[in-house]
Amino acid sequence: MKAAPRLYVDEPLCVDQNITLDRDAAHYVTSVMRRRVGDDMRLFNGRDGEWTAQVTTLDRKAASLTVTTQTRTFSNVPDLHLLYAPVKKNRSEFIVEKATELGVRAMLSIQTERTNARPLRHDRMVLIAREAAEQTERLDVPHIGTHTPLKTVLEDWDESRALYFCDEAGDSGEQPWGGSKGRARPMLDVLDGHQASQRKAAILIGPEGGFSTQERAFLRSHAFVHPVTLGPRILRADTAALAALTLWQSVLGDWSA
């Protein structure tokens, strides 16, 4: 039997709770989810777990549901954050969607010296994350921060959170991509050495063109920063984000649970 469709709602969930949907949500329920009065849906709000609710009224302008039973208690994803420099709009949207699917708890777009793309609107990022959470059976939705300069982020950093800095360059400024010397250790090797202590973490992905020499030096000057490489090829930002998140989840995350 096919499971009932899921919908995020920003309201408390408990037995007999009445949920009123606005016009956009009602349109989504009728036109996309194809629900009718009497049909079941699954609701979640990021804190009360997942609940079954029955559609009680429905038209194109509004809808209401009555919560009936809890199907899952709340559980959170691992404490992993993603920091990324904005790239082209469709690729930034891809990063937000896939990071949500891969179990990121929070996301933040950052401004670097070589960032030349405009950040996504905050409300657009929130919408993409909510829709991805609905599709992937998550019980929470990632927190979406506001676009912030990299230096500001580091100055306010919680030093108990490990920051895995995807450093694609070497230390020779006269060579393409910094040459072959001074490169970071492979990410998998670094993660294998952190299994007992670095489960509160963040991953940092740079812009097209990479980080500047000054940014790399600034990042490496912090004890909580762990430079890592994702292999011998230069990856696009969206590919790098997926690769790094996959490695972290497979070693320190919930993929082995």
C-alpha positions as CSV (number, residue, x, y, z in Angstrom):
1,M,0.0,0.0,0.0
2,K,1.4,3.4,-1.0
3,A,2.2,5.7,2.0
4,A,0.2,8.9,2.4
5,P,1.9,12.0,1.1
6,R,3.9,14.2,3.6
7,L,3.6,17.9,4.3
8,Y,5.6,20.2,6.5
9,V,3.4,22.5,8.7
10,D,4.7,25.1,11.1
11,E,2.1,24.3,13.8
12,P,2.0,22.1,16.9
13,L,1.0,18.5,16.2
14,C,-1.1,16.4,18.7
15,V,-4.2,14.2,18.7
16,D,-7.3,16.1,17.5
17,Q,-5.3,19.2,16.5
18,N,-7.0,21.2,13.7
19,I,-4.6,22.4,11.0
20,T,-5.7,25.2,8.6
21,L,-3.7,25.5,5.4
22,D,-3.3,28.7,3.5
23,R,-4.1,29.1,-0.2
24,D,-0.8,28.0,-1.6
25,A,-0.7,24.9,0.6
26,A,-4.3,24.1,-0.2
27,H,-3.5,24.3,-4.0
28,Y,-0.5,22.1,-3.5
29,V,-2.6,19.5,-1.6
30,T,-5.3,19.4,-4.3
31,S,-3.3,19.9,-7.5
32,V,0.0,18.2,-6.7
33,M,-0.9,15.6,-4.0
34,R,-4.3,14.9,-5.4
35,R,-5.9,14.7,-2.0
36,R,-9.7,14.8,-1.4
37,V,-11.9,15.2,1.7
38,G,-11.4,12.1,3.8
39,D,-8.0,11.3,2.5
40,D,-5.0,10.8,4.9
41,M,-1.8,12.8,4.9
42,R,1.3,12.7,7.0
43,L,2.4,15.9,8.7
44,F,5.6,16.9,10.4
45,N,6.9,20.2,11.9
46,G,10.5,19.5,12.8
47,R,9.9,18.9,16.5
48,D,6.8,16.7,17.2
49,G,7.6,13.8,15.0
50,E,5.3,12.6,12.2
51,W,1.5,12.4,12.5
52,T,-1.4,11.1,10.3
53,A,-4.1,13.7,9.6
54,Q,-7.3,13.5,7.7
55,V,-8.5,16.1,5.2
56,T,-11.7,17.6,6.6
57,T,-12.4,20.5,4.2
58,L,-10.7,21.4,0.9
59,D,-11.0,23.9,-1.9
60,R,-8.7,26.0,-4.0
61,K,-8.4,28.8,-1.4
62,A,-8.1,26.9,1.9
63,A,-8.0,23.5,3.5
64,S,-8.2,22.0,6.9
65,L,-7.0,18.7,8.4
66,T,-7.5,17.0,11.7
67,V,-4.6,15.2,13.3
68,T,-5.3,11.6,14.4
69,T,-2.3,9.5,15.3
70,Q,1.4,9.7,15.7
71,T,3.4,7.5,13.3
72,R,6.9,8.4,14.3
73,T,8.5,10.1,17.3
74,F,11.0,12.9,16.6
75,S,14.6,12.1,15.8
76,N,17.2,14.6,14.5
77,V,19.8,14.2,11.8
78,P,23.5,14.3,12.7
79,D,24.9,17.6,13.7
80,L,26.5,18.5,10.4
81,H,26.4,21.9,8.8
82,L,27.2,23.0,5.2
83,L,28.8,26.3,4.3
84,Y,29.0,27.1,0.6
85,A,29.8,30.0,-1.7
86,P,26.9,30.8,-4.1
87,V,27.3,29.6,-7.7
88,K,24.8,29.8,-10.6
89,K,21.2,29.8,-9.4
90,N,20.3,26.3,-10.6
91,R,23.5,24.9,-9.1
92,S,22.9,26.6,-5.8
93,E,19.4,25.3,-5.7
94,F,20.8,21.8,-6.4
95,I,23.2,22.1,-3.5
96,V,20.4,23.1,-1.1
97,E,18.1,20.3,-2.3
98,K,20.8,17.5,-2.2
99,A,22.3,18.7,1.1
100,T,18.8,18.3,2.6
101,E,18.5,14.9,1.2
102,L,21.9,13.9,2.5
103,G,21.0,14.9,6.1
104,V,22.5,18.3,6.7
105,R,21.2,20.0,9.9
106,A,22.0,23.6,8.9
107,M,23.1,25.5,5.8
108,L,24.7,28.8,5.2
109,S,25.8,30.6,2.0
110,I,29.1,32.6,2.5
111,Q,30.7,35.5,0.7
112,T,34.3,34.9,-0.3
113,E,36.8,37.0,-2.3
114,R,36.0,35.2,-5.5
115,T,32.3,34.7,-5.0
116,N,30.7,36.3,-8.1
117,A,27.3,34.8,-8.1
118,R,24.3,36.3,-6.2
119,P,23.1,34.2,-3.2
120,L,19.7,32.6,-3.4
121,R,16.9,34.4,-1.7
122,H,16.5,33.1,1.8
123,D,12.8,32.3,1.3
124,R,13.7,30.3,-1.8
125,M,16.3,28.3,0.1
126,V,13.8,27.5,2.8
127,L,11.2,26.4,0.3
128,I,13.6,24.0,-1.4
129,A,14.8,22.6,1.9
130,R,11.2,22.0,3.0
131,E,10.2,20.2,-0.2
132,A,13.3,18.0,-0.1
133,A,12.6,17.1,3.6
134,E,9.0,16.2,2.6
135,Q,10.3,13.9,-0.1
136,T,13.0,12.2,1.9
137,E,11.1,11.2,5.1
138,R,13.1,13.6,7.3
139,L,11.4,14.6,10.5
140,D,13.2,18.0,10.5
141,V,14.0,20.7,8.1
142,P,17.5,22.2,7.9
143,H,18.1,25.6,9.4
144,I,18.9,28.1,6.7
145,G,21.1,31.0,7.7
146,T,21.5,34.4,6.0
147,H,24.3,35.1,3.6
148,T,27.4,36.0,5.6
149,P,31.0,36.9,4.8
150,L,33.5,34.1,5.5
151,K,35.6,36.1,7.9
152,T,32.5,36.9,10.0
153,V,31.6,33.3,10.1
154,L,35.0,32.3,11.4
155,E,35.2,35.0,13.9
156,D,31.9,33.8,15.5
157,W,32.8,30.1,15.2
158,D,32.0,27.6,17.9
159,E,35.5,26.0,18.2
160,S,34.0,22.7,19.4
161,R,32.7,22.2,15.9
162,A,35.2,20.8,13.5
163,L,35.3,22.6,10.1
164,Y,36.4,20.5,7.1
165,F,37.7,22.9,4.6
166,C,37.7,21.5,1.1
167,D,41.1,22.9,0.0
168,E,41.7,22.2,-3.7
169,A,44.9,24.2,-4.0
170,G,48.6,23.6,-3.2
171,D,51.0,26.2,-1.8
172,S,52.8,27.3,-5.0
173,G,51.1,30.4,-6.2
174,E,53.0,30.3,-9.5
175,Q,51.6,26.9,-10.5
176,P,48.1,26.1,-11.8
177,W,45.9,25.4,-8.8
178,G,48.9,25.9,-6.5
179,G,51.0,23.1,-7.9
180,S,51.4,19.6,-6.4
181,K,53.0,20.6,-3.1
182,G,51.2,21.7,0.1
183,R,48.0,20.0,-0.8
184,A,45.6,18.8,2.0
185,R,45.2,15.2,3.0
186,P,42.4,13.1,1.5
187,M,39.2,13.7,3.3
188,L,38.6,10.0,4.0
189,D,42.0,9.8,5.8
190,V,41.2,12.8,7.9
191,L,37.8,11.5,8.8
192,D,39.1,8.1,9.8
193,G,41.3,9.8,12.4
194,H,38.3,11.7,13.9
195,Q,35.8,9.0,14.5
196,A,35.7,9.4,18.2
197,S,35.8,13.1,18.5
198,Q,34.4,15.1,15.5
199,R,30.7,14.3,15.3
200,K,29.8,17.9,15.6
201,A,31.1,19.3,12.3
202,A,30.7,21.5,9.3
203,I,31.9,21.3,5.7
204,L,33.1,24.3,3.7
205,I,32.9,24.5,-0.1
206,G,34.4,27.4,-2.0
207,P,33.3,29.3,-5.1
208,E,34.2,28.9,-8.7
209,G,37.9,29.7,-8.9
210,G,38.5,28.5,-5.4
211,F,39.6,30.4,-2.3
212,S,42.3,33.1,-2.5
213,T,45.7,32.6,-1.0
214,Q,44.9,34.9,1.9
215,E,41.6,33.0,2.6
216,R,43.5,29.7,2.6
217,A,46.1,31.0,5.0
218,F,43.4,32.5,7.3
219,L,41.4,29.2,7.3
220,R,44.5,27.1,8.1
221,S,45.5,29.4,11.0
222,H,42.5,28.1,13.0
223,A,42.9,24.9,15.1
224,F,39.3,23.8,14.4
225,V,39.8,23.9,10.6
226,H,40.9,20.6,8.9
227,P,42.0,21.1,5.3
228,V,40.9,18.1,3.1
229,T,41.1,17.2,-0.5
230,L,38.5,15.4,-2.6
231,G,40.9,13.8,-5.1
232,P,43.2,14.7,-8.0
233,R,40.5,16.4,-10.1
234,I,39.0,19.9,-9.6
235,L,35.3,19.4,-8.8
236,R,32.6,21.9,-9.4
237,A,31.1,23.3,-6.2
238,D,27.9,21.3,-6.4
239,T,29.8,18.1,-7.0
240,A,32.3,18.9,-4.2
241,A,29.4,19.5,-1.8
242,L,27.8,16.1,-2.5
243,A,31.2,14.3,-2.4
244,A,32.2,15.8,0.9
245,L,28.8,15.2,2.5
246,T,28.7,11.6,1.3
247,L,32.1,10.9,2.8
248,W,31.3,12.5,6.2
249,Q,27.9,10.7,6.5
250,S,29.5,7.3,5.6
251,V,32.2,7.7,8.3
252,L,30.8,9.8,11.1
253,G,27.1,10.2,10.2
254,D,24.0,8.0,10.3
255,W,24.6,5.9,7.2
256,S,25.9,3.0,9.3
257,A,23.1,3.2,11.8
